């Protein structure tokens, strides 16, 4: 992953990416993102220390200027296309 980051400048590895050594890096990265909640804390910390790492590999929405939209508080790109959180059924019938 560090070699990919050095070459590409990010950790947005396509799921089908295979290294020149035959390692299925894309599949490995996808598994890391899917198992975030259960992975060992030291692995999670090492991934988060990589400058190009993100837990959400989906592209950030773009503003009118073509740049990722910033939420204005954390510096994180906002995701305006995410569905709203589920609501509880409050029918009274």
N, C-alpha and C positions, 0 to 999 in steps of 0.2 A: 504494500500500500504506500509506503514511503517512496518507493521508486516511481510509482504512478503519480503521486503528488508532485515529485520533483520534475517529472516530465510534462504533466498536464496542468499543474498549478491548482488542482482541486482534488477532492476525494469523491467526485460524482462518477464513480465507476459504473459503466453500463453492466447490467445484470449478466449479459452473455460474454463479458470480457475475459479472455484467457491470456495469461502472460506468455512471453516467448519461451519460458521454461515449462509451459503446460499447466501452470497453476490456474484454477478457476477463481480468479480474484473477484470478479463481479458477483459470483454466487456467495463467496465468503463475506464480502461487504454487505450484501443483502441480508445474510443471516445475522450479522452483527446488529444491523438496524432493527431486525425483527425480534431479537432476543435482548434488547436493551434493558428491560425490566428485570431480567433474571441473570444477567451476566455478572461475573466477578467485578467488584469495584475497581480493582487495579487495571483490568482491561478497559473498562469504561473510561477511566481517567486517561489512559494512554491514547485512546481514540480521540477524546475531547481535546487533548494537547496538540493534536495535529492541526496546523493552520487551516487546512482546507476541509476539515471534517464537519459534517452536519448530520443530525439524526434524521432530518426530513430531506430526502433527495429530490423531492418534487421541485420544479422550477418556481421561483418566486414570481408573483405577478409583476408586470411592468407598468410603470406610470407613463404619462404622455410623453415624457422625455426619453423613454426607452430604458430607464434605470429602474432597478428594483425599488419598490415602495418601502419606505422606512416607517416604522410605527411611531417614531418621534420620542420614544422613551428608552427602549433598550438597544436601539440600533439594529434590531432584527427586522428582516423583511416581513411585511404583513402578508397574510394569505386571505385575500378577500373572497376567493372562490371556495373556501372550505364550507361544508354544510354547517348549519347551526347545530348546537348540541341538542340531543334528544330531550323532549319535554315529557313530563309525567302526564298520564291520561287523567284529566280532571272532570270528566263527564259526570253529571249528577242525575242522569236519567234512571 
